[in-house]
Amino acid sequence: MPATSEINQRATSVSAKAGLADLPRPPTGASGESSSKHALEEISAYIAVRDVLLIDAEEITTRARLDRVTIANEFVETCLRPARSPYEAQCLVETDAIRERKRCAAVKVRIAELRLDIV
């Protein structure tokens, strides 16, 4: 699937562009049933979308693009909250979730920096 490969390449490059290379990627997730695997893949896809939106906002900074990446980042944060029973298997392993929560915080900082550049 070339589209997935392109998203992964762009998502990986966001670390260098945003100065966040010290946060390793991608999340490994929990092993389990196919529904759990599907949920983990969805969370990873939301993270990749957020990263692509951040790259776009860095390339051409507008209020609309920053609003999009802000919404995407908030959605990813929501996905990273600990799940209640019986959905624990449908969330990232806590070590991965912690790392991604840190990444969300770093993205917030980057968004704030970009907002300062808007005239």
VEXKOLDO-704484 format. One record per residue (C-alpha): x, y, z; residue in one letter; residue number from 1. Coordinates in steps of 0.001 Angstrom, whole numbers, plus 500000, padded with zeros to 6 digits. Example, Ala and Ser with C-alpha at 12.3 -4.5 7.8 and 13.67 -1.06 7.14 Angstrom:
BEGIN
+--------+--------+--------+---+-----+
|     c1 |     c2 |     c3 | r |   k |
+--------+--------+--------+---+-----+
| 512300 | 495500 | 507800 | A |   1 |
| 513670 | 498940 | 507140 | S |   2 |
+--------+--------+--------+---+-----+
//
This chain:
BEGIN
+--------+--------+--------+---+-----+
|     c1 |     c2 |     c3 | r |   k |
+--------+--------+--------+---+-----+
| 500000 | 500000 | 500000 | M |   1 |
| 501892 | 503083 | 498813 | P |   2 |
| 499607 | 505521 | 500649 | A |   3 |
| 500401 | 503976 | 504029 | T |   4 |
| 504104 | 504039 | 503251 | S |   5 |
| 503914 | 507721 | 502321 | E |   6 |
| 502052 | 508561 | 505529 | I |   7 |
| 504632 | 506655 | 507579 | N |   8 |
| 507476 | 508490 | 505842 | Q |   9 |
| 505845 | 511877 | 506424 | R |  10 |
| 504949 | 510998 | 510020 | A |  11 |
| 508515 | 509914 | 510702 | T |  12 |
| 509873 | 513149 | 509262 | S |  13 |
| 507724 | 515228 | 511615 | V |  14 |
| 510067 | 514387 | 514480 | S |  15 |
| 512990 | 516068 | 512784 | A |  16 |
| 510947 | 519037 | 511635 | K |  17 |
| 509309 | 519624 | 514988 | A |  18 |
| 512468 | 518916 | 517008 | G |  19 |
| 510842 | 515933 | 518706 | L |  20 |
| 513219 | 513189 | 517594 | A |  21 |
| 513793 | 512021 | 521161 | D |  22 |
| 510293 | 510531 | 521238 | L |  23 |
| 510573 | 507124 | 519495 | P |  24 |
| 507809 | 505891 | 517182 | R |  25 |
| 505667 | 503935 | 516199 | P |  26 |
| 503686 | 502506 | 519108 | P |  27 |
| 503913 | 498759 | 519521 | T |  28 |
| 500460 | 498291 | 521057 | G |  29 |
| 499046 | 495332 | 522903 | A |  30 |
| 498669 | 491878 | 521420 | S |  31 |
| 495246 | 490265 | 521452 | G |  32 |
| 492129 | 489672 | 519443 | E |  33 |
| 491539 | 491087 | 515996 | S |  34 |
| 489263 | 493825 | 517381 | S |  35 |
| 492057 | 494901 | 519693 | S |  36 |
| 494493 | 494908 | 516795 | K |  37 |
| 492046 | 496945 | 514728 | H |  38 |
| 491640 | 499490 | 517554 | A |  39 |
| 495420 | 499832 | 517876 | L |  40 |
| 495744 | 500328 | 514124 | E |  41 |
| 493082 | 503040 | 514271 | E |  42 |
| 494883 | 504858 | 517074 | I |  43 |
| 498123 | 504667 | 515091 | S |  44 |
| 496300 | 506026 | 512029 | A |  45 |
| 494952 | 508981 | 514045 | Y |  46 |
| 498485 | 509685 | 515257 | I |  47 |
| 499793 | 509557 | 511673 | A |  48 |
| 497038 | 511915 | 510477 | V |  49 |
| 497913 | 514353 | 513255 | R |  50 |
| 501569 | 514208 | 512256 | D |  51 |
| 500780 | 514850 | 508580 | V |  52 |
| 498576 | 517803 | 509537 | L |  53 |
| 501439 | 519187 | 511635 | L |  54 |
| 503823 | 518899 | 508697 | I |  55 |
| 501330 | 520712 | 506481 | D |  56 |
| 500900 | 523464 | 509079 | A |  57 |
| 504668 | 523875 | 509325 | E |  58 |
| 505015 | 524155 | 505549 | E |  59 |
| 502250 | 526745 | 505142 | I |  60 |
| 501148 | 528204 | 508457 | T |  61 |
| 497567 | 529425 | 508505 | T |  62 |
| 494975 | 529636 | 511277 | R |  63 |
| 492867 | 526986 | 509547 | A |  64 |
| 495752 | 524512 | 509327 | R |  65 |
| 496704 | 525123 | 512943 | L |  66 |
| 493090 | 524625 | 513967 | D |  67 |
| 493038 | 521290 | 512108 | R |  68 |
| 496191 | 520018 | 513769 | V |  69 |
| 494922 | 521225 | 517161 | T |  70 |
| 491688 | 519273 | 516744 | I |  71 |
| 493574 | 516192 | 515566 | A |  72 |
| 495977 | 516428 | 518514 | N |  73 |
| 493084 | 516736 | 520976 | E |  74 |
| 491448 | 513690 | 519399 | F |  75 |
| 494661 | 511682 | 519752 | V |  76 |
| 494846 | 512733 | 523413 | E |  77 |
| 491319 | 511410 | 523880 | T |  78 |
| 492316 | 508085 | 522316 | C |  79 |
| 495228 | 507809 | 524746 | L |  80 |
| 493123 | 507941 | 527893 | R |  81 |
| 493089 | 504696 | 529883 | P |  82 |
| 490160 | 502529 | 528797 | A |  83 |
| 487561 | 501200 | 531182 | R |  84 |
| 486560 | 497575 | 531502 | S |  85 |
| 485970 | 495659 | 529209 | P |  86 |
| 487897 | 497783 | 526671 | Y |  87 |
| 491390 | 497666 | 528179 | E |  88 |
| 492684 | 495518 | 525315 | A |  89 |
| 491664 | 498208 | 522826 | Q |  90 |
| 494167 | 500812 | 523982 | C |  91 |
| 497890 | 501230 | 523684 | L |  92 |
| 500228 | 499581 | 526122 | V |  93 |
| 500763 | 502103 | 528918 | E |  94 |
| 504415 | 502715 | 528022 | T |  95 |
| 503389 | 503574 | 524446 | D |  96 |
| 500483 | 505700 | 525693 | A |  97 |
| 502796 | 507654 | 527999 | I |  98 |
| 505211 | 508289 | 525128 | R |  99 |
| 502377 | 509439 | 522857 | E | 100 |
| 500940 | 511686 | 525586 | R | 101 |
| 504364 | 513350 | 525786 | K | 102 |
| 504332 | 513702 | 522030 | R | 103 |
| 500870 | 515330 | 522205 | C | 104 |
| 502253 | 517826 | 524722 | A | 105 |
| 505205 | 518538 | 522425 | A | 106 |
| 502857 | 519042 | 519476 | V | 107 |
| 500854 | 521542 | 521563 | K | 108 |
| 504044 | 523494 | 522184 | V | 109 |
| 504895 | 523414 | 518479 | R | 110 |
| 501398 | 524636 | 517579 | I | 111 |
| 501800 | 527521 | 520036 | A | 112 |
| 505142 | 528424 | 518419 | E | 113 |
| 503567 | 528367 | 514954 | L | 114 |
| 500653 | 530527 | 516128 | R | 115 |
| 503172 | 533224 | 517067 | L | 116 |
| 504338 | 533328 | 513432 | D | 117 |
| 500886 | 534104 | 512049 | I | 118 |
| 500506 | 537756 | 511093 | V | 119 |
+--------+--------+--------+---+-----+
//
